[in-house]
Amino acid sequence: MICMLFCRFPTADKAPKMGKLDESSISQVNKTVQRQSEMDENFSSLLYETLRILRSQIAEGTAGCGVHHIFKNETLKEISTRIPRTKEELLEIN
């Protein structure tokens, strides 16, 4: 199976801004997270596997570079779960 993934990050002014959470919105956020659909989980899994393949291809083409020099598995999992929409959101991931 071949899977192509293209990531385009909008500029910070074009990306929707997240507002600050107040105490009353926390329960709504928790309900939203709990309702994550099976489709979202499948997409996250597919994205994770695609990122792992891409990481391997980059490492193979770079002398002396192991896959974990690019991103750890935990980082790829967080990227595939959070799905950052801007460079700034990507940089927030450790």
C-alpha angles and dihedrals in degrees: 000000000000118000124185120200123187118187118199118178119206119223115266092256092054097046116089112257121233114227124223115271120240124199093263094057097053095082090051091051091050091051090050092050091048090053094059103144128232087247090060091050091049091049091050091050092048091047091049092052091046091051090050091052092047090049090052092050092050091048092049091053094049118073114233094006120126123201092251090057086068102043134335118237090250090056092050090050091052092048091050091049100043096035098202115221099197136038088248092056090048091051090055089066114090 
